[in-house]
Amino acid sequence: MTSLRWNVQVPGLGGIARLLLILSSLANASFVAAQVAVTTYHYDNYRTGWNSKETALTPASVGSSSFGLLATVTLDDQVDAQPLLVPNVNITAGSHPGKHDVVYVVTGNDTVYAISADDVAGGIAGVVLLRQSLGTPVRWPLGCQQNGPNVGITSTPVIDVTSGTLYVMAYTQEATTRAYQLHALDLGSLQDKIPPQSVTASHTLTNGTKFSFDATYERQRPGLLLANGNVYAGFGSFCDFAANLTRGWLLGWNATSLAPLSTNQVLDSQGSSPNAFFMSSIWMSGYGLAADDSGNVVFATGNSDPSGTTYDGVSNIQESVVKVSSDLTTVMDLFTPSDEATLDKQDGDFGSGGVMVLPDQPGMKPHLAVAAGKDGNMYLMNEDHLGGYSTAKNDVLGTYKIGGCLCGESYFVDPKDRAARVVSSGARNVTVWKLQTSPSTALSRVSLSQKIINGQGAGFFTSVSSNGLTNPIIWAISRPASPLSKGLTLYAFNPESGGNTMSKLFQGPAGTWPYFPSHSNLVPVVANGKVYVASYKQLQIFGLKP
């Protein structure tokens, strides 16, 4: 008998062919159910949101009365980040030492939790194994209420299982100043392995002056990326306030030493603008920075000066999908919609959604990516030639209406035709799109969910689970229904239910979100027979009841 342990960050990196080869080689093997590690935002550096190693949760089991809430864990503040999960961690501190499957959750109070995903001392999952404070959080920076009131840790951390390290970006109030601190924490103790690195940077503007990173005005919201031996982070603004002092930054640090990379990218390096309004923020509603097969960093940017006149694709790269080299020295490629000026004028933020890089595909265009923003347009791009900028047309493979998107796409491979699927979640519907790769590359809509509860309107987040290519389930978390109704809802849909409308397998309460002006950008994490939803002051664990 063979026992296998999988890390969700690995499958898919070789594309569909590699996945099918793995499944074929295991088809006749007898093996113990694999334990999955969820070490990064949306499961892998492509940001597919697909766990293809889920054996317990099937449409039949999730659609039955045996699936439901197993445990609720009390936390000290709201959670903006996605939970992470590592099996078989050796906990070396606290009251429950020994090996545990551990869920790592971070809060706006600058607190890091290690919580049991397995049973502890005869109890149910959900015991707090460790809790670590990383400082005093900043409260509602610049009066912006899109997070908060405590804005401590808002981005999803990232884990290096090999070195046993959890990388976390904490925002702290230090006397009269504010600072971002990048921590490298030991998975077993939550202690700093090396001294944390204060985030500093500078960049020369087009007028020759030096512009320095100022933590007072910068918001670190996108999920962290671990790639190329580095940790990367993107920065944007607080509610577009102090836009004269805020610019979009892409920064990186050596993962071993936390030494900053010698080069950074400032997405607006212009010395002046008509309204002293700069930005070109990287925020993506918390979606993680992505990496392609070459290690390039891929992300989307938001708006800049509302005059609509400052874009040049070099010194100001707003409203764009951008690909930057791993050493952050070079902008390798970009795509900017032809209506960029209108987006700038209307605060249209193409960068309100993240960029998903698709695993390798067959055909003449093996490397693809999708992204969508506030205006509800989802673009299918050739990742080897993103499309550049033209006022006359969009040089992309396709444009698709999905509804307003403070959201991000997911991905899976259909068990029937073995073709790739893109899952969008704009407005109030989950939509599944089939990827055609021959004779041309395009998406076609194959199914739609019923409308979900979502009073904030502009989309939501999904993930996908399956057992290889069988039993796919699409999971989603709604935003609050209204300022009076604070509740969140967990949904599960069956994309293989037949017809144009997906059947709903599950709908149930999944925590609360009391600050209605603040969008809840929450992602359900599905692994090893359980579903984890972190929200306001709680982590809820769903699964099959004993």
N, C-alpha and C positions, 0 to 999 in steps of 0.2 A: 504494500500500500504506500502511495506517495502522498506526503503532506506538503501543501503549497501555501505560501503566503504572498499575497499580491499587494502592490502599491498602486492605487488608482492613477497616480501620476504617470505610470509607464504605458499601459495599454493605449493603442492608437497612434503612438509615435511613428510607427512604420506604416501607418495607413490601413485601409481595409484589408489588403492582401495579407499583411502580417497578422492581423486579427483573425482572419479566416484560417490561416495556417496554424495558429496556436489552437484554435477551437478544434480543428481537424485532428491535430496530434493528440489532443486530450479526449477525443470522443470515446475511445474504448478503454480509457484508463480508469482505475478506481482510486479516488482520492478524497481526502478529508476536506470538508468545506473550507474554502480559503477565507482568511481574515484580511479585510481590506483596510488600508490606511488612507485617510483623506488628509493630505498634508498641505494643500494649497487651495486657493479660491477656485470654485467650480471644478475641482478634482484634478485638473492637470494644467500644464502651462499653455495649452491651446485654449483653455477655458470652455471645454465642451459640456461640462456639467453631467457627464455620463459615467455611471458606475456600472460596468458590464459584468460584475462579479457578484451580483445579488441573487442568492439561491432561495432564501426563505420567503421574501415578499413577492408574491405573484398576483396577477389580477384576481384569481380565485380567493386567495387568502386575505388580500386587502379589502376585497369586496364583501367579505363575510363579517359576522358579528364578533369574530375573534380578534379583529384588528381594532386598536384604540389606544388611549392614553395609558402609559405604564407608570410614569413618574413625573413629578414636577419638582425642580430644584430651585430654591430661592437664591437670587443673586442680589448684588448691592446696587445695581443701576441698569439702565437700558443697554441693549446690545445692538450695535450697528453692524458688527462683523459676522462673518459666517463661522460657525463652530468647525473645529478640526478634530481628527480622531486618529489615534495611534494604538494598535493592539500591543499587548504584552510589554508594557513599559515597566521598568523596575523603579518603583517609587521608593526613594531613599530617605524621605522626611515625612513629618506628619504622623498621624495616628494609625495609618493603614499601610505600613511598608510592605513591599513585595510586588509581585507581578500583577498588573492590571491592564485591561483595555481602557484607555483614557480619552475622554473628550476634553478638549481645551477650548475655553470660552473667555473672551475679554469684554470688559464693560467700559462705559463712559466715565467711570470713576477711577480709571487707570488701574483696574484690578485684573489679574490673570487667575483663572480657575483651572484646576485639574480635577475632573469629575469622573467617577467610575461609569464606564459603559457596561460593565459586567456586574454580577452580584457580589456583594461584599458582606462577609460575616453573616450569611444567611438572609440578608435583606435584598431589596430590589436594586436595580441600577439607579444611580443618581446620588451616590455618596460623594460629598466634597472631600477629595483626598488632600488637596493643597490649595492654598490661596495666597497670592502675592501682590502687594501694592507696589506700583512703580512710581508713585509720587502723588502730588495734589493736582487734580484736573483743572483745566481752565473752564470758567463758566461763561457760556454764551458769548463767544468772542465777537467783538465789534457790534454786539446786539443782534447778531444773526441767530435765528431760532430754528434753523433747518436741522440742527442736531442739538442735543442738550436736554436740560440746562448744563450738565457736565459734559465737556468735550475732552475726554481723556484719550482713550484708544477707540478710534472709529474704523480703521482699516483692518482687513482680515490679515492676520499674521501668516507666516509660512514656516514649515518645518523641514529640517534636514534629518531624516531618520538615521542615516548612517552615522552622523556625528552626535545624534541625540540632542539637537538644538532647535529651540523655538525662537524665531526672530519676530520681535514685536516693536512697533513704533508707538511710543507714548508721548502725549502732549501734556506738558506740565506747567503749572504756575509756580514760578520761583521768585518770591518777593515781588518786585515790581516788573519783572520780565517774564517772558514765556519762552519755552524751549521745546524742541522735539528731540527725543532721545531714542536711538535705535539700540535695542537690547538683544543679546544672544543668551537666552535662558536655557538652563539644563532641563531636559524633559522630566527627569526624575525628582528634581528638587525645586524647580522654578527659581533657582538662584542664578545670578549673572555669572556666566562662564569667564567672561573678560569684562573690563569696565565698559559701560555703555558709551556709545558715540553720540555726542551732540551734533545736530545737523547744522552744518555751516556750508556756505558756497558763495561764489561770486562769479560774475560774468561781465564781459565788456560789451557795452551797448554800441549801437551804430554811430553814436556821436562821440565815441571814445571814452565816455565816463564808465566807471565801474559800478555795477549794481550788485548789492549784497542781499543774500537770502535773509529775510526777517520773519521769524516764527510768529510774530504778532499778526501778520496779515496772510499767512499761508495756511491752507487747509490740506491735511494729508488724508485723503479719503479713499483712493483706489486700493484694492488688495495688493499686498506686497508680492513681488516676483523673485524667485530664487532660480537663477540660470547662469551658466557660464562661470560658476564659482563666485557669483556676486549676488547681492540683494539689491533690488531696485525699488524705488518709490516715486510716485507722481504726486504733485502738489497743485492746488488750485486756490480758490477764493472762498471767503465766507459771505454768501449771499450777494456776491458782486460788490460788496462794500469795499471802500478804500481801493477802488480799481486803479487809482494812480500809483499805488504802492505795491500792487499784487501782480505777479506774473506766473505763468505756468512753468514749473520746473520738473525735469526728469533727472533724478540723482541716483547714484549707485555707490555701493561699498563692498569691499572684499569680504566674503562670508566668513573667512577664518579670523581675520584681524579686525574687521570693521573699519579698516582704513578707507577713507573716501576715494573714489576714482578721481583721477586727475582732471577729467573732462566732464562737463555736464551739458545739458541742453536747456536753454530758456526759449520757450516757444514764442515769446514776443520780446525781441531784443532791440526794438526800435527806441530811439532816443526821445521821440515826441509823437504826439497824435492829436487830432483836432480837439478831443475832449479830455486829454490827459487820462485816457481810459485804455488800459493795456490788457493784462490777463492772458487770454488763450489758455485757459485752465485745463488741467487734467483732473477730472473728477469722476465721470462715468457712473454716477450713482453707486459708487462702491465696487463696481465690477473690477476685476483684477487686471493689471498690466499683463499682456500676453507675450509669448515668445514663439517664433517660428523655428523650423528645423535648423536654420543657420545660427540660431541664438540671437537674432535681431529682436528688439523690443518693439511691440506693436500696441498702439493705444489710439484714443480719439480725444480731440480737444474741443473746448467750448468757445463762447463768443469773445470778441474783443471790442474795440471802439464802435459804438452804435452809429457812427457816421457812415459805416460800411465802406470806408475808403482805405483802410490800412493794410489789407491783405496783400502780400507779395509772394507767399510760399517759401520765403527764405528767412527774412528777419521777423516776420510775423506769420505764424502758421496756425490760424484759428479755424474752427469749424471743419476739422479735417481728421482723417485717419492717417496716422504717421508711423513710419517704420524707421527706427534708429539703430545704428550698429551697436554691437554688444559692449564696446568700449565707450559709447556715448559721444564719439567724435563726429559722426556723420549722419545726416538725415538721408537714408537710403532711397526712400520712396514716399509718396503721399497720394491721397485722393481727397479732393475738396469739391463738394457739390457746386454746380454751376450757379445756384442761388445763394452763394456764400454771403454776398452783401446784404441780401434780405434777411438771412438768418442773423447776422450781426445786428441789424437794426431792430429786430424783433425779439432779441434775446432767445434765438431759436435753437441754440445749443445742440449741434450734431453730437457733441461729446456728452450728452446726458445718458447715453447707453455705451456699453463696452464693445470691444472688438473680439469676435470669436474667430480664431484661425481653425480651419477644418483640417482633420487628418488627411493624409495623402489620398488623392482620388485617381481613378483610372482616366485615361484620355489625354488630350493634348494640353490640358491645363490642370496639372496635378495639385497645385497649391492655391487654395481659395480662402476667402475670408468674408465675413458678413458683419455689418454694423448698422445700427439705426439710432435715431435721435428724437427730439421733441416733436418734430413735424410729422413723424409717423412713417417716413420713408426708410425701408430696409434695403441696403445695397449689397449685391453679390459682386465681389471683386476678385480679380486675378491677383493673388498675393505676390506674384512675381512681377506684376505691372499694375499697381493699384489704380492708376488712371489719371493722376495729375490733376490739373485744373484747366477748365475752359468755360467761358461764359456762354458758349454756344450749346454745349451738350455735356453729359456725364459719360466719360469713357469707362464704363463699368459693364459687367456681364448682364446685369438686370437690376431693376428698381421695383420694389414691391410695397404696397400699402399695408401696414400692420396696425395703425393707430398710434397715438402718442406714446413715446417710449422713454420713460425713466426705467430702463430694463436692460436685459441682456439675453442673447440667444443661447440655446442648448442644442445638443446633437445626439443622434443615435443612428444605428443601421437597422433597417427594417428586416424582420425575419422572413418575410414572404419573397420579396424581390431582391433582397440584399443590396438595395440601393440606400445611399445616405439620406438622412432626414435632418432638416433644420427645424427647430422649434422656436417660434417667436411668441412674445407675450406682451404686445402693445395693447393699449386701451384696457379692455376687460375680457379678452379672449386668449386662450391658448390656440395657436395655429400650427399645424404640421405641414411642412413643405417638402416635397420630394425633389432630390437633386438629380437632374439629368446631365450627363457628361458627354453624350454623343447623340447626334452629330454636332450639337452645340451645347454649351453649358448654360443651364438655366434652372430656375426653381418653379415648381407648380404646386398649388395648394391642394392637399389631399383630404384634410379633415380639420374640424374646428370644434372647440369645446363650447359648452353653454357659457353665457356670461357669468363671471365670478363676482362676488361682492368686492367692490373696490371704489370707495367714495372719493379717493384721491385721483382716480381716473387714469393717469398716464402710465399704465403698464405695471408690471410686477415681475417676479423672478421665478425661474423653474429649475428643476434638475430632472434627470432621467435615471431609472434603474432598470436592469435586465439581467438575465442569466445567460451570458453569451449573447446570442441574437434572439433568444426566446424571452417571452413574458415581459416586454417593455412596459413600463409605467411612467407617466409624466406626473411629476409632483410640483405643486405651486403653493405659494403663500400669498393671500390677499393682503391689500392694505386696508386700513379701517374704513368702515362703511360711511361714516359721517363724523363731524366733531363731537356728537353726542354718543355715538356707538364706537367704543375704543377697541372692540374686539378684532382679532386677526383670525383667519380661517385657513386651515390646511386642506388642500384638495389633492386627490389622486385621480388621474384619467387613464383610460385604456386606449392607446392610439390604434390598436388592432381590433376594435370592436365592430368594425364594418360600417359602411355608409359614410356620409359626409360629416356626421356629428359624433364625436368621441363619447363613449359612455363614462359616466362619473362613478368611480369605485368607492370614493370616500370623501366626506365633507365633515369637518369637525372643528370646534374651537381650538385655537393654538396660540394663546397668550393675548396680550394687549399692547396698545401703542397710544399713550394718552396725549402726546403732543402732536395734534393734527396738522399744524403747519409743517411739521417735519415729516418727510416721506420715510416710511419704513422700507428699507431696501434689503429685505430678509430672504435668505436662501435656505430651502430645506436640504438637510444633509441625510443621505440614505446610505447605510452601510451595515452589513452583518446582521440583517434582520430587524434593524431599528431605524427610526426617523427622528432626527434631532431638529428642534425649532427653538432658537433663542430669540427673545423679544424683550419686553420691559420687565426687568427685575426677575426674570425666570428663564430656565431652560426646561422645555417639555420634551419628554422622550416617548415616542409612540412605537408600537410593535404588536406582535401577536401575544394575546393574553394566555397565561398558563391554564 
